[in-house]
Amino acid sequence: MKNRFSKITRGFALAGFIIPLLIFTVTLIDSRYPDSQVFVYIPVILLVYLCPPMSFLLGLESSGTTAAFIFAHVTVVLSNTILYGIIGLAVSRIYQLINRSIRLEPKPR
């Protein structure tokens, strides 16, 4: 097995990295321009499903320093990346098992 991490695992990990960044971007733009109707309200339950570590940030709005805020966001992004990577690893292993069990013998010509 040359490649330890398959494309599926890397794709899941990339999604786990991008999803919190997109959520943070939408949230920051929405807080910067509260009167704009461009962005839709993101329900909290959707945040919890897409980014489970985000639940740690729900009570962080009135936290002290900027460094603590940045550290918390970096921690959420990294933990979500690891979580999605683990899920991607499980999905790729299941895919490999199914692919091996379905593999058929080539027909002789």
Residue pairs with C-beta under 8 A, 6 or more apart in sequence:
5 89
6 92
6 96
8 88
8 91
8 92
8 95
9 85
9 88
9 89
9 91
9 92
10 88
11 88
12 84
12 85
12 87
12 88
12 89
12 91
13 81
13 82
13 84
13 85
13 88
15 84
16 80
16 81
16 82
16 83
16 84
16 85
17 77
17 80
17 81
17 84
19 50
19 51
19 80
19 84
20 51
20 53
20 54
20 73
20 76
20 77
20 80
21 77
23 42
23 47
23 50
23 51
23 54
24 73
26 39
26 42
27 42
29 39
30 36
30 39
44 58
47 54
47 55
48 54
48 55
51 76
51 80
52 80
52 83
53 75
53 76
53 79
53 80
53 83
54 76
54 80
56 72
56 75
56 76
57 72
57 73
57 76
60 69
60 72
63 69
63 72
